[in-house]
Each structure stands twice: as structure tokens, then as C-alpha cells.
Amino acid sequence: DAKTTQPPSMDCAEGRAANLPCNHSTISGNEYVYWYRQIHSQGPQYIIHGLKNNETNEMASLIITEDRKSSTLILPHATLRDTAVYYCIGADSGSARQLTFGSGTQLTVLP
Amino acid sequence: EPEVTQTPSHQVTQMGQEVILRCVPISNHLYFYWYRQILGQKVEFLVSFYNNEISEKSEIFDDQFSVERPDGSNFTLKIRSTKLEDSAMYFCASSEARSKGRYGNQPQHFGDGTRLSIL
């Protein structure tokens, strides 16, 4: 699985967009980029994933650079409930792939 | 929205005792997983399970651990002789079996975990 690098912490004002970067320069062609978050004391929550196209769902948008060496998770209008640790994970599309969690980015949404 | 449920939310056990952690995966999911998170540390993969057998396991998943799908709805993790260092949050996850075109492998969905405290 690709090694990913994320900043340890970020702040964002409530109501503004939160842009969380992730570097995955060693990602291979068949590895997807998955984003999860973990709100204190809860299990990891799936947010979004993609291969090379930008993706959007009801929670967030995922922007992947053309060379696939980095990506950005965008929470368009952050709320206090979005305060969590956000994990960027590279994993291939094989069945039953284990997810390798790093330290993630602690996002704090400020009122 | 369907979710993974885990019981109990908190389990306290004496060292050396056996413990069984229970999970009810999302009903149409066919892949099942266990992860653990020691306090203040990263989430670590333990094991994945499909078609009534282990698909992958980590170095952590040694002979004291076992998994089972005893019926059509439950998925369990058994720790045979608990040690102090087994104290952690244990998360169960499940995913659909099939890949969906360009969306690749289906994401894993996690429960809220069981906090295991070994005394």
C-alpha cells in the first residue's frame, strides 16, 4: 500500500471550506485513495474514495492531481461536528484489502 | 442507513481470561474485518474474513486470536487468554464483496467499537 503523508493538524472556521491535503507519491496505478475520519471515541467513518477522477458525494469532494501523487479532501461548509482526525489511505482494489491507517490530520473547526 | 453494530461497548476482563467480542455486520456485506486501536495510537488491522475463512491477517493476530461467523448475522473475535497489552478499542468493519467498475473495491464500514480493558 502507498505511504501517505498528511499534516498533523489544521484549523478551519465554521462555515468555511476545509481543504485537507495528502501526499501519496508512491501510489501505484491500481491503488485507490480512500478518506476516512474518526470522531473522538467513535469508529472510523468512510467519507469518499477515488482512483484518478475527481469525486463528489454528499459529504465531501475529492480532488486528485493528474499525476496522482497527491489529493485534497474538501469539506465545502465545515461545521463543528466535522472536528475529527482525517485519514488518507492508499489501497488497491483487490478483495478484502486491509486498510493501513497513519496518524492522519486532526481537523479542528472553530466557531 | 444500515450500520455495523458491536457489543458490548465496554468489556472489562481479568488477565488470562477468554473474551468474545461481537459484531453484527451490515446485512448484505460479505467481507468482515477486525481492527484495534490502543489508546493514543493508530488503528491497526487484525484480520479479514470472507466465505467462512480468513483472507488476511496481521502479525498481531497470533494464536490467541480467532474469528468466527457462528450464524448468518454475527461475526466474533475471540481472545483466548487475555494479556494486559490487549487493552484497546476493537473495531469491526464490513464491506460488500464486489468491485463496482471504476469505483473499485467497496469501502469498509466500521462499528463504534468495543473498549476492552484487561485488569
Interface residues (C-beta under 8 A of the other chain):
Chain A: Y32 Y34 Q38 S41 Q42 G43 P44 Q45 Y46 H49 L51 N53 Y87 A91 D92 S93 G94 S95 A96 R97 Q98 L99 T100 F101 G102 S103
Chain B: V4 Y31 Y33 Y35 K42 V43 E44 F45 S48 F49 Y50 S55 E56 S58 F91 A93 S95 A97 S99 R102 Y103 G104 N105 P107 Q108 H109 F110 G111 D112 G113
